[in-house]
């Protein structure tokens, strides 16, 4: 039987619109920085994609800086100011956690970095409050706010302008674009140190000749993703997730569904069977023809205890027994049913061995 791909939060299949845009861009010989006709044609591809991405995430085109992905975009947190501190939500992706820290209580300026939607659980974060010119989250007060919208963009409406955030980061391959391209969104009026100094491309914020082919695919994928949100296609995916979770809960009553009563991405289900290691579940389901994961795909293939679940208060056994099933627009009811039947059969075998 055909394999079933249920790991869309790790990466999504390339959209046909993105593929077509990339093929067309391959024939464009010009450098976007050149002033001749060929250069202007290449520049037009980049600017069209910039407008497409901006429209999808609710910002101005001039606020979009193309990068190699969200991880590079997060380097904006490396502010070269000794008195700066970066507060990172403990459930955030490693791309943000890598920048956490600074001088703590002695800091004169600070940035709060957080995910808009969690990559492992799909839980949508509550926005921090802004009071007296500061972003407030618990006892933390920060001058600037960075939102990781990587998982949210293309699945739920995102409005950067309405959020009042200062920065946002995202990657193309999470919404059906190619791997190796993403964006940093910088609120108009903010001055940042260049992510990569050099020739001054991308409005001086990220030097280096633009990846025209990847950027073209990014823009086309973003535009297609916006249309899918508007047409309600992700509501259909949400119904499939409900079927999956209800089916599992009915037969495996001790299953813990993380964030079940929270506002979540429509495609994401994170659940744990305490005692049955997530790594073992991933391997068994892979051998059975299903691609799933045990957390975020950010550790070079390593499977480890979920720092997200630990930060949410789950014990070590539960955190190490969780898996993530993330559906896509092409996922079918048959796919979900096959997965549920297979997982439940293996869960019964696990229980029998433990008895």
C-alpha distance (Angstrom), angle and dihedral (degrees) to the residues before:
residue distance angle dihedral
X1 . . .
X2 3.79 . .
X3 3.78 119.6 .
X4 3.78 117.2 -105.0
X5 3.80 118.1 -138.7
X6 3.80 112.0 -147.0
X7 3.81 101.2 158.4
X8 3.80 102.1 90.3
X9 3.81 93.0 139.8
X10 3.80 87.7 65.0
X11 3.79 92.7 49.3
X12 3.77 137.0 -33.3
X13 3.81 129.2 -133.3
X14 3.78 114.3 -93.7
X15 3.80 110.8 -93.5
X16 3.79 116.9 -123.3
X17 3.81 89.2 -124.5
X18 3.81 89.7 56.2
X19 3.77 92.7 46.8
X20 3.81 91.6 51.5
X21 3.81 92.3 48.8
X22 3.79 91.4 49.1
X23 3.80 93.5 49.5
X24 3.79 90.1 51.1
X25 3.81 91.5 48.3
X26 3.81 91.1 53.3
X27 3.78 88.9 70.3
X28 3.81 92.3 55.5
X29 3.79 107.4 100.1
X30 3.82 100.1 -178.1
X31 3.79 130.2 102.2
X32 3.84 111.0 -125.6
X33 3.81 89.6 -132.2
X34 3.81 93.8 57.0
X35 3.80 118.3 98.9
X36 3.80 97.9 -146.7
X37 3.81 124.0 95.5
X38 3.79 94.5 -90.7
X39 3.79 91.0 50.5
X40 3.79 92.1 48.1
X41 3.81 90.2 51.1
X42 3.80 90.4 52.9
X43 3.79 90.2 46.8
X44 3.80 89.7 52.7
X45 3.81 90.2 57.6
X46 3.79 90.8 52.7
X47 3.79 93.9 46.7
X48 3.80 93.5 47.4
X49 3.81 89.3 53.5
X50 3.79 90.5 46.6
X51 3.79 89.8 55.7
X52 3.81 91.8 46.7
X53 3.80 93.4 51.7
X54 3.80 91.5 44.7
X55 3.79 92.6 52.8
X56 3.80 91.9 49.5
X57 3.81 95.2 52.2
X58 3.81 98.2 35.1
X59 3.78 103.0 -111.2
X60 3.80 139.0 111.4
X61 3.83 118.2 -86.2
X62 3.82 90.2 -121.7
X63 3.80 88.5 60.5
X64 3.84 93.3 60.9
X65 3.80 117.5 94.2
X66 3.81 115.2 -175.4
X67 3.81 116.4 -133.7
X68 3.79 138.2 164.9
X69 3.82 89.9 -92.3
X70 3.79 144.7 -51.2
X71 3.81 92.6 -64.8
X72 3.79 91.9 60.6
X73 3.80 90.5 42.5
X74 3.82 89.0 56.2
X75 3.80 88.3 64.4
X76 3.79 86.0 84.7
X77 3.82 82.7 83.6
X78 3.81 89.5 67.7
X79 3.77 91.6 89.7
X80 3.84 108.8 177.4
X81 3.79 93.2 -134.9
X82 3.83 116.7 113.6
X83 3.79 92.6 -150.7
X84 3.81 94.1 54.5
X85 3.81 124.9 108.7
X86 3.80 128.4 -165.0
X87 3.80 116.6 -150.6
X88 3.80 112.2 -162.2
X89 3.78 125.0 -169.4
X90 3.85 106.0 -114.4
X91 3.82 91.6 -128.5
X92 3.81 92.5 55.0
X93 3.80 125.7 116.6
X94 3.80 118.5 -87.3
X95 3.81 89.1 -109.6
X96 3.81 86.9 71.1
X97 3.80 99.1 33.0
X98 3.80 89.2 58.8
X99 3.81 88.4 69.1
X100 3.80 98.4 46.5
X101 3.76 118.5 124.9
X102 3.74 141.2 39.1
X103 3.75 132.0 155.9
X104 3.78 96.8 -32.1
X105 3.78 117.3 -156.4
X106 3.79 92.3 11.3
X107 3.79 94.5 59.3
X108 3.78 118.2 121.6
X109 3.81 94.6 -165.0
X110 3.80 132.6 26.1
X111 3.79 143.5 -175.2
X112 3.80 126.0 -149.7
X113 3.82 113.4 -147.4
X114 3.80 123.2 -168.8
X115 3.77 143.4 149.8
X116 3.77 119.1 -105.3
X117 3.81 89.4 -149.6
X118 3.79 124.3 14.4
X119 3.79 116.2 -115.3
X120 3.81 94.6 -145.4
X121 3.80 103.5 39.1
X122 3.79 102.5 20.8
X123 3.81 89.3 -132.4
X124 3.80 111.9 154.3
X125 3.79 112.7 -132.5
X126 3.76 125.6 -125.9
X127 3.77 110.0 -116.2
X128 3.81 115.5 -113.5
X129 3.77 119.1 -114.8
X130 3.78 125.1 -109.3
X131 3.78 118.2 -141.0
X132 3.78 131.7 163.4
X133 3.78 90.9 -3.8
X134 3.81 94.1 -54.0
X135 3.79 133.8 106.4
X136 3.79 107.8 -125.5
X137 3.80 126.0 -156.6
X138 3.78 113.5 163.1
X139 3.78 107.1 -53.3
X140 3.79 92.2 -19.5
X141 3.77 120.7 102.6
X142 3.79 121.0 -172.6
X143 3.77 138.7 179.0
X144 3.79 95.9 -142.5
X145 3.79 137.2 31.1
X146 3.80 126.4 -146.8
X147 3.80 118.6 -167.1
X148 3.78 122.3 -160.1
X149 3.81 100.7 -147.2
X150 3.80 94.6 169.2
X151 3.81 96.1 117.1
X152 3.79 96.1 34.1
X153 3.80 100.1 50.4
X154 3.77 110.7 94.0
X155 3.81 94.5 13.2
X156 3.79 104.0 61.4
X157 3.81 130.8 15.7
X158 3.81 111.4 -81.7
X159 3.80 121.9 -166.2
X160 3.78 111.8 -176.8
X161 3.79 93.5 179.6
X162 3.80 93.3 52.6
X163 3.80 91.8 48.0
X164 3.82 90.4 60.6
X165 3.81 87.3 -143.6
X166 3.78 119.4 153.5
X167 3.79 98.8 -141.0
X168 3.79 139.6 14.0
X169 3.79 132.9 -174.1
X170 3.81 131.3 -158.2
X171 3.81 143.4 161.7
X172 3.79 128.5 -134.5
X173 3.79 97.4 -137.9
X174 3.80 93.1 64.2
X175 3.82 91.5 65.0
X176 3.78 101.1 39.1
X177 3.78 100.8 -77.8
X178 3.81 128.0 117.0
X179 3.78 125.7 -74.3
X180 3.78 118.7 -105.4
X181 3.79 99.9 44.4
X182 3.79 132.4 86.4
X183 3.77 142.5 135.9
X184 3.75 146.4 -111.2
X185 3.80 114.7 -147.4
X186 3.80 113.3 -152.0
X187 3.78 120.0 -170.6
X188 3.78 111.3 -117.8
X189 3.78 112.8 -96.0
X190 3.80 96.2 31.2
X191 3.78 118.2 117.9
X192 3.81 116.9 -149.8
X193 3.76 136.8 -178.4
X194 3.81 109.1 -104.0
X195 3.80 114.2 -94.5
X196 3.81 86.5 -141.5
X197 3.82 119.8 12.8
X198 3.76 119.3 -146.9
X199 3.78 133.6 82.2
X200 3.79 95.4 10.3
X201 3.80 100.5 -115.3
X202 3.81 119.6 159.4
X203 3.78 93.0 39.4
X204 3.79 90.4 -53.4
X205 3.79 92.5 -62.1
X206 3.80 101.0 100.5
X207 3.78 117.8 17.6
X208 3.78 124.5 -155.4
X209 3.80 132.4 81.9
X210 3.79 108.6 -66.1
X211 3.80 120.2 -105.8
X212 3.80 92.9 -118.3
X213 3.79 95.7 -179.3
X214 3.80 94.1 49.9
X215 3.79 93.2 41.7
X216 3.81 91.5 51.6
X217 3.81 89.9 52.9
X218 3.80 91.0 46.3
X219 3.78 92.4 53.8
X220 3.80 94.6 46.7
X221 3.81 91.6 47.4
X222 3.81 91.6 49.1
X223 3.80 92.0 51.7
X224 3.81 91.9 48.4
X225 3.80 91.2 47.0
X226 3.79 91.1 53.6
X227 3.80 90.1 53.0
X228 3.81 91.2 51.2
X229 3.79 91.9 52.4
X230 3.80 91.3 49.3
X231 3.80 92.2 49.4
X232 3.80 93.4 52.5
X233 3.79 97.7 -116.6
X234 3.80 92.6 139.8
X235 3.81 89.9 58.0
X236 3.79 86.5 63.6
X237 3.80 89.3 52.6
X238 3.80 89.7 50.0
X239 3.79 89.6 56.9
X240 3.80 90.1 53.4
X241 3.79 89.7 52.2
X242 3.79 89.9 52.5
X243 3.80 90.2 52.0
X244 3.80 90.5 49.9
X245 3.79 95.6 49.6
X246 3.80 94.6 42.8
X247 3.80 91.2 50.2
X248 3.78 93.1 50.4
X249 3.80 94.1 43.5
X250 3.79 92.4 51.6
X251 3.81 93.7 57.8
X252 3.80 104.1 25.2
X253 3.78 100.1 43.5
X254 3.81 96.4 176.3
X255 3.81 92.5 60.2
X256 3.80 112.4 124.2
X257 3.80 113.8 -142.6
X258 3.79 108.8 -157.9
X259 3.79 114.9 -136.8
X260 3.80 92.7 -1.7
X261 3.80 92.7 148.0
X262 3.81 94.5 40.8
X263 3.77 130.8 88.8
X264 3.81 103.5 -90.4
X265 3.75 142.2 175.3
X266 3.81 107.1 -86.0
X267 3.79 94.5 -119.7
X268 3.80 105.0 44.5
X269 3.79 129.3 95.6
X270 3.79 120.9 172.1
X271 3.79 115.4 -177.3
X272 3.77 138.5 163.0
X273 3.78 136.7 -151.7
X274 3.83 101.2 -163.0
X275 3.77 111.7 -127.6
X276 3.82 95.7 21.4
X277 3.78 103.9 97.6
X278 3.78 116.0 -126.1
X279 3.80 90.4 -134.6
X280 3.80 90.4 56.6
X281 3.78 91.6 49.2
X282 3.81 92.4 50.4
X283 3.81 92.1 50.7
X284 3.80 94.5 45.7
X285 3.78 93.2 48.1
X286 3.81 91.2 45.6
X287 3.80 90.1 55.0
X288 3.79 87.7 49.6
X289 3.81 91.3 54.1
X290 3.80 103.8 -95.6
X291 3.82 126.8 118.6
X292 3.81 111.4 -148.5
X293 3.80 133.7 139.3
X294 3.78 143.3 -135.9
X295 3.78 98.8 -132.6
X296 3.79 133.9 -40.1
X297 3.80 119.5 -11.8
X298 3.78 93.7 -127.3
X299 3.80 105.4 104.9
X300 3.80 103.9 74.6
X301 3.78 94.1 -98.6
X302 3.79 96.0 -43.0
X303 3.78 118.4 141.3
X304 3.77 113.4 -151.0
X305 3.77 143.8 153.7
X306 3.80 110.8 -65.3
X307 3.80 112.0 -105.4
X308 3.79 86.9 -165.3
X309 3.80 94.2 61.1
X310 3.80 91.5 43.4
X311 3.81 89.3 53.0
X312 3.81 88.4 50.1
X313 3.81 90.0 57.1
X314 3.80 102.1 -100.3
X315 3.79 117.4 142.4
X316 3.80 123.5 -110.7
X317 3.79 95.2 -100.1
X318 3.80 93.4 52.9
X319 3.82 93.4 43.1
X320 3.80 91.3 52.9
X321 3.82 92.2 46.9
X322 3.79 98.3 54.8
X323 3.79 126.8 110.7
X324 3.78 131.8 -173.7
X325 3.78 124.8 -135.5
X326 3.80 112.2 -170.6
X327 3.78 118.2 -175.3
X328 3.79 128.9 -153.1
X329 3.75 138.4 -152.8
X330 3.79 91.1 -93.9
X331 3.82 94.1 50.7
X332 3.80 111.2 117.0
X333 3.77 134.6 -153.2
X334 3.80 87.5 -111.9
X335 3.81 90.3 55.8
X336 3.79 91.1 52.4
X337 3.79 93.3 46.4
X338 3.80 92.7 49.0
X339 3.78 91.1 49.3
X340 3.80 93.1 48.9
X341 3.81 93.2 49.1
X342 3.79 92.5 47.5
X343 3.79 95.5 45.8
X344 3.81 92.4 47.1
X345 3.80 91.2 50.8
X346 3.80 90.6 52.8
X347 3.79 91.1 44.5
X348 3.81 89.6 55.8
X349 3.80 89.7 50.4
X350 3.79 89.8 50.8
X351 3.79 91.8 50.9
X352 3.79 91.1 48.0
X353 3.80 91.2 53.5
X354 3.78 91.1 48.7
X355 3.82 93.9 49.8
